[in-house]
Every structure is written in structure tokens, then in C-alpha cells.
């Protein structure tokens, strides 16, 4: 059993549901939040200890995993504290506001001998499990072209939380806080980006950060992708269409769990559709979302690594965000990987932001 302390009862509510889906793997000992009423309501009648100070969790020798669900500007310092306390870390997105801070996390992970697991739960579900199985069977081929939609609806109620929509508190807008999941899922299958062009705009809400974006990504393999992002849609929808050499995979439009929706897998050569369908028919039902994500972490901590989200994946997500902001401000393609002396390596925040 892995003993856990969740820091932050906001998105921590969803994390807790994931842990509860794996009662043989995890024991949540603490829920830490300054709002004890909220924490108590989230914990329910579960025996979880409620606290208001992170030290209560860090000082508990039984706790081996700290789950950080705090506002983005607190992610890096809290993660480093947890690592230095000898704990593994689950770290909500975005893991850091710069590549330089990603280097800080990597250094602390190496020095302390503990792991950081960035939160990208979109990777887990029937759709992605099916695509993995088809790829393992040799029925997918090279990535060619992809189209992504992160079309959500965010208005005044969402931005009533004071730190949201600000550079100081949220560290970015829809590119950083919303499309980052889709982009991670894309890179999981298409590999490392080699170049990014982008336009960003604030068109929907009276906020500091962007709430719309149009992004073009070129990959090491030569594959191409477009990503359309808005927080001004009529509803919430996340959609991916991944075109490979031998197969086209199209997700459903569930906003928070695209791997759970009804995916279609169409062979380019119709004669290959029967083996595709045969594999799909024989697949077991995997755990989805946070449960699947946390199951992969438990496996990794038990010595069966391979399915978990690594710090390197989290860093890649921040490098892509950095390139999007750099490309949008420069009005030209930005090549990747970014060197340490790149203009926004230390961060993309406007100069006036504390």
C-alpha cells in the first residue's frame, strides 16, 4: 500500500476518486487545505486526516507520496520541498512556469532519489489502450498528420477564482492550462516536436492571459499537426484525429477524458480492417483517467515501470508551451529543442509580472 497526502482539495477531489478506485494500491492518509470545511466535505466519512499545514504531511513518516494540487505558481517550490522530505511527488499540470524551473525539478529528483509524476490522465482509457494495441500489432505505421480541438467554455464564474486568468497566478492561459493535455497526448504518439508556429489571442474573457490559440507543430519524424484552442465554445469538447501511415484514429469529444469516448479506427487499406477489428474486439477494459494514471504510478513504484508519466514528459509539455509563446510573440516558427540561452528559457511571463 502506498500512503498518500493530497495537498489541495480543489482538483484534489478528482485525484481522491482515482485513489479510491485502487483500494488495494493506495491509502490516502492526509488531505491538506486551508479551507477545512471544503477538505472535510471532499474527504467524507473516510478516516482521512484533515490538515491545514503541508508540514503535517511532510513530517508523517508513513507518507511516501505527496500529491500536489495547488495553484500553478506553487508547484515547483512545493515539489522540491516534498522531494527533500523523502517523498515521491504527483504534480499537477503545469509542472513549472519555465524550462529553467524544469531543470530545478530534475536536479531535485536526481539528488533526492525520488520520482516526480506529472499529471496527464488523458493518456489512460479504452481509446488509447486500443491505439497502443494496434500499434504493437504493427497496424498503425508512421505518424503523418493530426488535428486537435480543445474547444471549451470558460466565463466569469471560472475566472472568479482570483489567481485564474493572471500571469502571476496561473502563469499562462488556455495553451498552458487547457490544451496542454491534448498536446501531451499528441506527443505521446507523434514524438518530439521540431518546430512550432502559433498565434494566440484574448478574445473571450477580460483576463490577462490568452483564451484562444491556433498552433502548427512540425515533428522530428516530419509529421505535422494543428491545434485549435478556444475557451469561447458553446460547450466543452476535446477531440483528436491522428492520421498514421496505415490507420486513422479519431477520438470522441469528451472534454476531460477523451480516451474514454467512442474512438474509431479506420485502416487505410480496407483489407486490413478485419485484423484491426479483431484486435479491438479482444481488448480487456482498462482503467481510465486518474485511476489508470495512478495505477501506472503504483506499478512503477513496485518496479514495473513503462506506463507512467515521467518528468521528461512533463518537461516536453513545458518546452512546447514555451515555443508556442515564443512563436506567437516573434511571428515566426521556433525550432526545438530550445537551447539554454533561448529567449524564453527562463520563462515567458511579461516583464512586469512579479
Secondary structure, DSSP 8 states (H G I E B T S, - for coil): -EEEEEE-SSTHHHHHHHHHTTTTTEEEEEEE-S-HHHHHHHH-SS--EEES-HHHHHT-TT--EEEE-S-GGGHHHHHHHHHHTT-EEEE-SS--SSHHHHHHHHHHHHHHT--EEE--GGG-SHHHHHHHHHHHTT-S-SEEEEEEEEEEE--TTGGGSTTTT-HHHHSS-HHHHTTHHHHHHHHHHH--EEEEEEEEE--SSS-SS--EEEEEEEETTS-EEEEEEESEEEEEEEEEEEEESSEEEE----SS-GGGS--EEEESSGGGHHHHHHHHHT------HHHHHHHHHHHHHTT--SSS--HHHHHHHHHHHHHHHHHHHHTS-EESS--TTSTTTT--S-TT--
